[in-house]
Structure formats: structure tokens, C-alpha cells
Amino acid sequence: MQASLELLASRQDVWAFLAEPYHLSDWWPGVGGVQPDRRGAAAGARWQVVAGREPTLFRKPETTGTLVVTAADPPSLFAFYLVADKLDVRLDLEATGPDRTRATLTVEGPWLLAYRRTLARRALGRLHALCQTAAAL
């Protein structure tokens, strides 16, 4: 499933935010914390992710899992695989103006078609809110 949204920040600023592994919990639904490896947001990096405190249909609160960064091409592409959820996630960034970026998020996995659709929209909505807040400062 794919969702797209214009963010109110330059592509470089959006990339700088995404390249900081600890920000994943700010925009990716269901992640409460991240422990990245020494490679940070580079392709091949493996991060330990901790679920949020609220239980979901598929996950107990505060369980841990693994995220593998599958691609990182600054400032246009960030992709990762969530091992436990079996989700492939790809975020493409396209500059649409000096301080505007089109973010296209693709989420693929073997289950729950409707959940993936809302997951992509929710993640982009959170990312948009964070960029909107930064643009207003």
C-alpha cells in the first residue's frame, strides 16, 4: 500500500530528521523506542525496536524486535524491514519546492491489507505534523 503527502520542510531537513534513528519512534506507529547499531541509518544497519506501552492486536506492550535498514540514499530514499511484522517499508522523498517535500511511503507485507493502508497514512500524518511544527518555529 502506498500513501503520499507534501511535507512543509526541505528534503534535506526531512532527511536529517529521518537519518537520526532515535526519531523513528516519533513518526512510526507502534514503536516506543529504538536502539540502533553503530552504523546508524546506513543500509545493512540493524536496530532493536521496542513496541509502545499500549498492547495491540498483534503485539504485547514493550516487546522488542529487529529493524533492518535495507536502503539509505540521502536525501531521497530510506527503506527498512520490520522482521517480526514482516513489513517492507520504503520512504521516497522528492523536493517539490525550496521548503517542500513530497513523501511517498510504501508498506508491503503478507497480511492485513487495510491495516497497511492506514499504517502508511498514519506514519505520514505523524511525519507531516513533526515537519509542520518545525516549519512554524
C-alpha positions as CSV (number, residue, x, y, z in Angstrom):
1,M,0.0,0.0,0.0
2,Q,1.2,3.5,-0.7
3,A,0.4,6.9,0.7
4,S,1.8,10.3,-0.3
5,L,1.8,13.7,1.4
6,E,3.6,17.0,1.0
7,L,5.7,17.9,4.0
8,L,6.4,21.5,4.9
9,A,10.2,21.2,5.0
10,S,13.1,20.9,2.6
11,R,14.2,17.5,1.5
12,Q,17.5,17.9,3.3
13,D,15.7,18.8,6.6
14,V,13.4,15.8,6.3
15,W,16.3,13.6,5.6
16,A,18.3,14.9,8.6
17,F,15.3,14.0,10.8
18,L,14.9,10.5,9.3
19,A,18.6,9.8,9.4
20,E,18.5,10.1,13.2
21,P,17.4,6.6,14.3
22,Y,16.0,7.8,17.6
23,H,13.4,9.8,15.7
24,L,11.7,6.6,14.4
25,S,9.5,6.3,17.5
26,D,8.3,9.9,16.8
27,W,6.8,9.1,13.4
28,W,6.4,5.3,13.0
29,P,3.2,4.0,14.8
30,G,3.7,1.3,17.4
31,V,7.4,2.0,18.1
32,G,8.2,3.3,21.5
33,G,12.0,3.2,21.3
34,V,15.0,2.4,19.2
35,Q,18.5,1.1,19.9
36,P,20.4,1.5,16.7
37,D,23.7,-0.2,15.9
38,R,26.9,1.8,15.2
39,R,26.0,2.2,11.5
40,G,23.0,4.4,12.3
41,A,20.8,4.9,9.2
42,A,23.1,3.2,6.7
43,A,22.0,0.2,4.6
44,G,22.6,-3.0,6.4
45,A,22.2,-1.5,9.9
46,R,20.2,-3.5,12.4
47,W,18.2,-1.7,15.1
48,Q,16.5,-3.1,18.1
49,V,13.0,-1.6,18.3
50,V,10.7,-1.6,21.3
51,A,7.0,-1.6,21.0
52,G,5.0,1.1,22.7
53,R,3.4,0.7,26.1
54,E,-0.1,0.1,24.6
55,P,-0.8,-3.5,23.6
56,T,-2.1,-4.1,20.0
57,L,-3.9,-6.9,18.3
58,F,-0.6,-8.5,17.3
59,R,1.9,-7.3,20.0
60,K,2.3,-7.2,23.7
61,P,3.4,-3.9,25.2
62,E,7.1,-3.1,25.2
63,T,8.2,-6.2,23.2
64,T,11.4,-6.0,21.3
65,G,12.0,-6.7,17.6
66,T,14.5,-6.1,14.9
67,L,14.5,-3.5,12.1
68,V,17.0,-3.9,9.2
69,V,17.8,-0.8,7.1
70,T,17.5,-2.1,3.6
71,A,18.4,1.1,1.7
72,A,19.6,4.6,2.5
73,D,20.2,7.0,-0.3
74,P,20.4,10.5,1.1
75,P,18.4,12.6,0.7
76,S,15.9,10.7,-1.4
77,L,15.3,7.2,-0.1
78,F,15.0,5.4,3.3
79,A,13.8,1.8,3.5
80,F,13.6,-0.8,6.2
81,Y,12.3,-4.2,7.1
82,L,10.5,-4.9,10.3
83,V,11.3,-8.5,11.0
84,A,8.6,-9.5,13.4
85,D,5.8,-7.8,11.5
86,K,7.3,-8.9,8.1
87,L,6.8,-5.4,6.7
88,D,8.9,-3.8,4.0
89,V,8.8,-0.1,4.3
90,R,10.1,2.4,1.7
91,L,10.0,6.2,2.0
92,D,10.8,8.2,-1.1
93,L,11.5,11.9,-0.8
94,E,11.1,14.3,-3.7
95,A,11.7,18.1,-3.5
96,T,8.7,20.0,-4.7
97,G,10.0,23.4,-3.8
98,P,12.7,25.0,-1.7
99,D,10.9,24.2,1.6
100,R,8.5,21.5,0.4
101,T,9.0,17.7,0.1
102,R,6.7,15.1,-1.3
103,A,7.0,12.0,0.9
104,T,5.7,8.7,-0.6
105,L,5.5,5.8,1.8
106,T,5.1,2.3,0.6
107,V,4.3,-0.5,3.0
108,E,4.2,-4.1,1.9
109,G,3.7,-7.3,3.9
110,P,1.8,-10.6,3.8
111,W,-1.2,-9.6,5.9
112,L,-3.9,-7.2,6.7
113,L,-4.4,-5.1,3.5
114,A,-6.5,-2.4,5.3
115,Y,-4.0,-2.2,8.2
116,R,-1.1,-1.5,5.9
117,R,-3.1,1.3,4.2
118,T,-3.9,3.0,7.4
119,L,-0.4,2.4,8.7
120,A,1.2,4.3,5.8
121,R,-1.3,7.2,6.2
122,R,-0.8,7.4,10.0
123,A,3.0,7.4,9.7
124,L,3.0,10.1,7.1
125,G,0.5,12.1,9.1
126,R,2.8,12.0,12.1
127,L,5.8,12.9,10.0
128,H,3.8,15.8,8.5
129,A,2.9,17.1,12.0
130,L,6.5,17.0,13.0
131,C,7.6,18.9,9.9
132,Q,4.8,21.4,10.3
133,T,5.9,22.1,13.8
134,A,9.5,22.6,12.7
135,A,8.4,24.9,9.9
136,A,6.4,27.0,12.3
137,L,9.3,27.7,14.6
